[in-house]
Amino acid sequence: MPSGRTITKKCCKCGETKDLSKFYDVLSSKCISCARDYCRRYATAHRPPRKRPIIKRVYCPKTARYIVTPEEREKRRLINKATRYGLTIQEYLKMLKDQNSSCAICSRKQSELSYELYIDHNHTTNKVRELLCARCNGMVGHIESKLYPLAIKYLKKHNI
């Protein structure tokens, strides 16, 4: 090949004839800039929807850091709690309202507890049932285990 002569190729997208170095390889039909543009547009069009809402932070000049406001911290806590079991915040709050902010079994109010109600769910199907206090949630967990029949037998043995 004579020196000083460059190999060129025509881009199928923009129609320009460019030096071969402007293509990813000899087999590429699009130049690098057209290929990048195509990838960018494709990625934008096929991007999956955002699962969690963006949490806003506030810049604190005193500490020179971004901090999360108490309202946003509460929102983040609810998001983490609800999405762990496939619920939205609205579904979780509706469950809380429908149960009158109390345990589904013993009816203890959340205001009487030093913790939040637990989201009870089936461990095999991960299906959410209702909100329970720690005592009832633990009891349901033990009932679901294989030890429950043995505990019944033990209590009957001792006439309780």
C-alpha positions, 0 to 999 in steps of 0.5 A, spaced: 500 500 500 502 506 498 504 511 504 501 517 505 494 514 503 489 513 508 483 508 508 476 511 508 469 508 510 462 511 509 458 511 515 451 508 514 448 513 519 451 520 518 453 518 510 460 521 511 466 518 509 471 518 514 478 515 516 478 508 518 480 510 525 474 513 526 470 507 526 471 501 532 473 496 527 473 494 520 466 491 520 463 497 524 457 500 519 457 506 524 462 511 525 464 512 533 460 518 534 454 515 531 455 508 534 455 512 541 449 516 539 445 510 538 447 507 544 445 513 548 438 514 545 437 506 546 439 506 553 435 512 555 429 509 551 430 502 555 432 504 562 428 501 567 423 505 571 426 508 578 424 503 583 425 508 589 424 515 589 430 520 590 432 522 597 433 530 597 439 532 601 441 539 604 448 542 604 450 544 611 455 550 610 457 549 617 460 542 617 461 542 609 457 536 608 450 534 605 445 532 610 439 528 610 433 532 613 429 529 619 423 528 614 427 525 609 430 520 614 423 518 616 421 517 608 427 513 607 426 509 613 419 508 610 421 506 603 426 501 606 421 498 610 415 497 605 420 495 599 423 490 603 417 486 602 414 489 595 410 494 598 409 501 596 409 507 602 402 508 600 400 500 601 404 500 608 400 506 610 394 504 608 395 497 612 397 501 618 390 505 617 386 499 616 389 496 622 388 502 626 395 502 628 395 496 632 397 489 632 392 484 628 392 479 633 393 482 640 390 489 638 396 493 642 397 500 639 403 502 636 403 508 641 404 503 647 410 500 644 417 502 644 418 500 637 414 499 630 409 494 628 413 488 624 410 487 617 408 479 618 409 475 611 410 468 609 417 466 609 416 461 603 412 465 598 414 472 601 407 474 601 405 480 606 399 478 611 398 484 616 402 488 621 404 485 628 407 487 635 414 483 636 411 478 641 405 476 636 410 476 630 415 471 634 409 467 636 407 466 629 414 464 627 414 459 633 407 456 630 410 456 623 416 452 625 416 444 626 417 445 634 409 447 635 407 440 635 412 438 640 410 444 645 403 442 645 405 435 647 409 438 652 404 442 655 399 436 655 404 432 658 404 437 664 396 438 664 397 446 662 
